[in-house]
Amino acid sequence: MPSEDADLPTPDFTFDADASGACVAGIRPYRCGSYRLEAETAAGRFVVHNYGHGGAGITLSWGCAAKVQDLVRARIAASHETEAAVLGSGVMGLTAATRLLDLGLTVTIYADRMFADTTSHKAGGQWALSLVEYQGKDSELKDILTTSYETFKRGGQDFGVYERPNFASKKTHNLEEILRIAPGLIPRRQDLSRMPFHGHHNPGHLYQTLLVEPPAFLKRLVDDLNARGARFVQQNFDDQTHVFSRVTQKIIVNCTGYGAKKLWKDKAMHPIRGDLAMLRHQPNLQYLYSQGGYMFPRTDHVVIGGNFDCTDNEQPSKAECKKLVRAIAMNFGLAPPMAIPENFIQHPRITEWLRQRRLAPADTPCDPPCNPV
């Protein structure tokens, strides 16, 4: 058992929920059954759908962009088209646009909100399969994970990417699935007799993964796209017909995330909102942490999150952010004990629902459990 002297640095959990930018919220684009990554022809357009990645958009981004590139490459080999449109300026849209430029296409990105206002920009950034379904797609997902991981590793800190240990009190399905689907891609889990932190006496597990800092990563993508001549157009679309009336390009890559529910009438899409508490930057913290929630120390903030709310309301909740911070701080003996709230992802009710979803056939209808509060 590690000694107290070997403990890793303890976070400072000082948090003012009323401070500007202290609380943020985003909508995870959760799609029942599986994410959507396929092409179709509609209204004379070649449409590639790339959405529904839940909380794993950043994780899967480069791999999905490579699949989009393959589909479009096959199309232009026959059609000789030279232009493409991308719908959405989140991580899926920006990485897809990057790979379309690699094909020599002229690329226009249409979005109702620019990258700094997207859920991607608000994400925590751990490289893991968080809140995404993929029934029947293990083989495809292995390729996607491998491409994404290797691309992020090559990008390194220039793209806001850091190799980090993740200490978890329980086996983390989000990382265990990567070990199962793509064995050897990330190091194997280490089992610990004690979590190496002040106030901890429980066993745990150590994973090695990546931390991708969304603000740095997305800004680098946008800067590169601008430098390579991609064009950004701020445009809101009402429905699919409106898309086809405003977008002139014959090739369209649909990366609208939760917006696909309205635009493509995709009833499998559900909003899963998450709050994030943004604590001050603490450079002595070089690890990720998961117990009753999660904590990701980044170079801009220490990010604490882990709740689950079935709403598309993006207004952050100060009360939720305070609970998120307290849930982590109490593990270090720095806050009064509390029961894990029922709308936290690590609550047994949510855990069981996610387990059932993982075992369900791809076409099984689902309704995510809503916040009981």
C-alpha positions in Angstrom: 0.0 0.0 0.0 1.5 3.4 -0.9 2.4 5.6 2.0 0.9 9.0 2.6 4.3 10.5 1.7 3.8 9.2 -1.8 0.5 10.9 -2.3 0.0 13.0 -5.4 -0.8 16.7 -5.0 -4.2 17.6 -3.5 -6.4 19.9 -5.5 -7.5 23.3 -4.2 -11.3 23.1 -4.3 -12.0 26.8 -3.8 -14.9 27.6 -6.1 -17.0 30.6 -6.6 -20.1 29.6 -8.7 -21.0 33.3 -9.2 -17.7 34.2 -10.9 -17.8 34.8 -14.6 -17.2 31.6 -16.6 -17.2 29.4 -13.4 -20.1 27.3 -14.6 -20.7 26.1 -18.2 -23.1 23.6 -19.7 -23.2 21.7 -23.0 -25.5 19.2 -24.7 -24.0 15.8 -25.5 -25.5 14.6 -28.9 -26.5 11.1 -27.7 -27.9 8.8 -30.4 -29.6 5.6 -29.4 -28.2 2.5 -31.1 -25.1 4.0 -32.6 -23.6 7.1 -34.0 -24.4 7.8 -37.6 -21.5 7.6 -40.2 -22.8 6.9 -43.7 -23.6 8.5 -47.0 -26.9 8.9 -48.9 -28.1 10.8 -52.0 -30.9 13.3 -51.3 -32.2 16.0 -53.6 -29.4 15.4 -56.0 -26.8 15.9 -53.2 -24.2 13.5 -51.9 -24.7 13.8 -48.1 -22.3 12.2 -45.6 -23.8 12.0 -42.1 -21.3 12.2 -39.2 -23.1 12.8 -35.9 -24.5 11.3 -32.7 -21.2 10.7 -30.9 -22.5 11.5 -27.4 -19.7 12.6 -25.1 -17.0 11.0 -27.3 -16.9 13.5 -30.1 -13.4 14.7 -29.5 -12.2 11.1 -28.9 -13.6 9.8 -32.3 -13.1 13.0 -34.3 -10.0 12.2 -36.4 -11.1 8.6 -37.0 -14.5 9.6 -38.2 -13.0 12.4 -40.3 -10.9 9.7 -42.0 -14.0 7.7 -42.8 -15.7 10.8 -44.2 -12.6 11.4 -46.3 -12.8 7.9 -47.7 -16.5 8.3 -48.7 -15.9 11.6 -50.3 -12.7 10.4 -52.1 -14.7 7.6 -53.7 -17.4 10.1 -54.8 -15.1 12.6 -56.4 -13.2 9.9 -58.2 -16.3 9.4 -60.3 -18.0 12.9 -60.2 -14.9 15.1 -60.3 -16.5 17.6 -58.0 -14.2 20.3 -56.5 -16.3 21.8 -53.7 -17.7 20.5 -50.5 -19.9 21.9 -47.7 -19.6 21.0 -44.0 -22.5 21.6 -41.7 -21.4 22.4 -38.1 -18.3 23.9 -36.6 -17.9 21.6 -33.6 -15.0 19.1 -33.5 -16.6 16.7 -36.0 -17.1 19.5 -38.5 -13.7 21.0 -38.1 -11.8 17.7 -38.4 -13.9 16.6 -41.4 -13.3 19.9 -43.1 -9.5 19.4 -42.5 -9.6 16.0 -44.2 -11.7 17.4 -47.1 -9.0 20.0 -47.7 -6.5 17.2 -47.9 -8.4 15.9 -50.9 -7.8 19.2 -52.7 -11.5 20.4 -52.3 -12.7 23.9 -51.7 -14.4 23.8 -48.4 -17.2 26.0 -46.9 -18.3 25.4 -43.3 -21.8 26.5 -42.5 -22.8 26.8 -38.8 -25.4 28.6 -36.7 -22.7 29.0 -34.0 -19.0 29.3 -34.4 -16.6 26.9 -32.7 -16.2 28.8 -29.4 -19.9 28.5 -28.8 -20.2 24.7 -29.5 -20.6 21.9 -27.0 -17.2 20.6 -28.3 -15.5 23.7 -26.9 -17.2 23.2 -23.5 -16.1 19.5 -23.2 -13.8 18.2 -20.5 -11.5 16.6 -23.0 -10.5 13.1 -21.8 -9.8 10.6 -24.6 -12.4 7.9 -23.8 -15.7 6.4 -25.1 -18.0 8.5 -23.0 -21.8 8.3 -23.5 -21.7 6.9 -27.1 -23.5 3.9 -28.4 -21.9 1.7 -31.1 -23.8 -1.6 -31.2 -22.6 -3.8 -34.1 -19.7 -1.5 -35.0 -16.8 -2.9 -33.1 -14.7 -3.4 -36.3 -15.3 0.1 -37.6 -14.8 1.6 -34.2 -11.5 -0.1 -33.8 -10.3 1.7 -37.0 -11.7 5.0 -35.8 -10.2 4.7 -32.4 -6.8 3.8 -33.8 -6.7 6.6 -36.3 -7.9 9.2 -33.7 -5.4 8.1 -31.0 -2.5 8.0 -33.4 -3.4 11.4 -34.9 -3.8 13.1 -31.5 -0.4 11.6 -30.3 1.3 13.0 -33.4 -0.2 16.4 -32.8 1.0 16.7 -29.2 0.9 19.9 -27.2 0.7 22.0 -30.4 -2.9 20.7 -30.6 -3.5 20.9 -26.8 -2.9 17.1 -26.3 -1.2 15.7 -23.2 -0.5 12.2 -22.1 -2.0 11.8 -18.6 -2.7 9.1 -16.0 -6.3 8.6 -15.0 -6.9 7.3 -11.4 -10.4 5.8 -11.0 -12.0 4.2 -7.9 -13.9 1.7 -10.2 -13.1 0.1 -13.5 -14.0 2.8 -16.1 -16.2 1.4 -18.9 -15.2 4.3 -21.1 -11.6 3.1 -21.1 -12.2 -0.6 -20.6 -14.1 -0.7 -23.9 -11.1 0.8 -25.7 -8.9 -1.9 -24.2 -11.4 -4.5 -25.4 -12.1 -3.1 -28.9 -8.5 -2.0 -29.8 -6.2 -4.1 -27.6 -2.7 -2.6 -27.3 -3.8 0.9 -28.4 -3.5 2.3 -24.9 -1.5 0.7 -22.0 -3.3 -2.0 -19.9 -5.0 -1.0 -16.7 -3.0 -1.2 -13.5 -4.9 -2.3 -10.3 -4.0 -0.3 -7.2 -4.3 -1.4 -3.5 -4.9 2.2 -2.6 -5.7 5.4 -4.5 -2.6 7.6 -4.0 -4.3 10.7 -2.6 -4.8 12.4 0.7 -7.9 11.1 2.5 -8.1 8.0 0.3 -7.8 4.5 1.7 -9.8 2.6 -1.0 -8.3 0.5 -3.8 -8.5 1.8 -7.4 -7.2 1.6 -10.9 -4.7 3.4 -13.1 -5.2 4.0 -16.8 -3.0 5.9 -19.2 -4.8 8.0 -21.8 -4.8 11.5 -23.4 -6.2 14.8 -22.3 -7.3 16.9 -25.2 -7.9 20.5 -24.2 -10.9 21.6 -26.4 -10.2 25.4 -26.4 -6.6 24.9 -27.6 -7.5 22.0 -30.0 -10.4 23.7 -31.7 -8.6 27.1 -32.1 -5.7 25.3 -33.7 -8.0 23.6 -36.2 -9.8 26.8 -37.0 -6.5 28.7 -37.5 -5.2 25.9 -39.8 -8.5 25.9 -41.8 -8.4 29.7 -42.2 -4.8 29.5 -43.3 -5.6 26.9 -45.9 -8.5 28.9 -47.4 -11.6 27.2 -45.9 -14.5 29.6 -45.6 -16.8 30.0 -42.6 -20.4 31.1 -43.1 -22.7 31.7 -40.1 -26.1 30.2 -41.2 -29.1 28.8 -39.3 -31.1 26.1 -41.0 -34.7 25.3 -40.3 -34.9 21.9 -41.9 -33.4 19.7 -44.6 -35.2 21.6 -47.4 -33.7 24.8 -46.1 -30.3 23.2 -46.2 -30.6 22.3 -49.8 -31.9 25.7 -50.8 -29.0 27.6 -49.2 -26.1 25.2 -49.7 -25.0 25.1 -53.3 -22.3 22.4 -53.1 -23.2 19.0 -54.3 -21.2 17.3 -51.5 -22.5 18.0 -48.0 -21.0 16.6 -44.8 -23.6 16.7 -42.0 -21.8 17.3 -38.6 -24.7 19.0 -36.9 -24.7 16.9 -33.7 -27.9 17.2 -31.7 -29.1 19.6 -34.5 -29.6 16.5 -36.7 -32.7 15.7 -34.6 -34.5 18.7 -36.2 -32.7 18.9 -39.6 -32.9 15.3 -40.5 -35.8 14.3 -38.3 -33.7 11.7 -36.5 -35.8 10.4 -33.6 -32.9 8.4 -32.2 -31.2 11.7 -31.1 -31.5 12.7 -27.4 -29.9 15.6 -25.5 -27.8 14.8 -22.5 -26.8 18.0 -20.8 -23.7 18.2 -18.6 -22.5 21.0 -16.3 -18.9 21.7 -15.7 -17.3 23.6 -12.8 -14.2 25.5 -13.8 -11.7 25.9 -11.0 -8.5 27.9 -11.3 -5.5 26.4 -13.1 -3.3 24.4 -10.8 -0.1 23.4 -12.6 1.0 20.9 -9.9 -1.9 18.6 -10.9 -0.9 16.3 -13.7 -3.4 13.5 -13.4 -7.1 12.8 -14.2 -9.4 11.6 -11.5 -12.7 9.7 -11.4 -14.7 8.9 -8.3 -18.3 10.1 -7.9 -17.6 12.5 -10.9 -14.5 13.4 -12.8 -11.7 16.0 -12.5 -9.5 17.0 -15.4 -6.7 19.5 -14.6 -6.0 21.4 -17.8 -3.7 24.4 -18.6 -6.7 26.8 -18.5 -8.8 25.3 -15.6 -9.3 22.4 -13.4 -12.5 21.0 -14.9 -15.0 19.0 -12.7 -18.0 17.4 -14.2 -20.0 14.1 -14.5 -23.7 14.9 -14.3 -26.5 13.7 -16.6 -29.6 15.7 -17.4 -32.1 15.0 -20.2 -32.7 18.5 -21.5 -31.5 20.7 -24.3 -31.4 23.7 -21.9 -27.8 25.0 -22.1 -28.1 27.4 -19.2 -25.6 26.2 -16.6 -26.7 25.4 -13.1 -24.8 26.9 -10.2 -26.3 24.4 -7.8 -25.2 21.5 -10.0 -21.7 22.9 -10.3 -21.4 23.2 -6.5 -22.5 19.6 -6.1 -20.0 18.4 -8.7 -17.2 20.1 -6.8 -18.3 18.9 -3.4 -18.6 15.3 -4.7 -14.9 15.3 -5.6 -13.7 17.4 -2.7 -15.3 15.0 -0.1 -13.2 12.1 -1.4 -10.1 14.1 -0.3 -11.7 14.8 3.1 -12.1 18.5 2.1 -15.9 18.7 2.0 -18.8 17.2 4.1 -19.9 13.7 3.0 -22.8 13.5 0.5 -24.6 10.7 -1.4 -23.9 10.7 -5.1 -26.8 12.5 -6.7 -29.2 10.4 -8.8 -28.4 12.5 -11.9 -24.6 11.8 -11.8 -23.2 9.4 -14.4 -21.6 7.2 -11.7 -24.9 6.8 -9.8 -26.1 3.2 -9.8 -29.3 4.1 -11.6 -27.5 5.8 -14.5 -24.8 3.1 -14.5 -27.4 0.3 -14.8 -29.3 2.1 -17.6 -26.0 2.5 -19.6 -25.2 -1.2 -19.0 -28.6 -2.2 -20.4 -28.1 0.0 -23.4 -24.7 -1.5 -24.1 -26.3 -5.0 -24.1 -29.4 -4.0 -26.1 -29.8 -4.7 -29.9 -29.0 -1.7 -32.1 -32.6 -1.1 -33.0 -34.0 -1.2 -29.4 -35.9 2.0 -28.6 -34.6 4.0 -25.7 -35.4 6.9 -23.5 -32.6 8.2 -21.4 -33.4 8.4 -17.7 -34.2 12.0 -16.9 -33.0 14.1 -13.9 -35.5 13.2 -11.2 -35.1 16.5 -9.5 
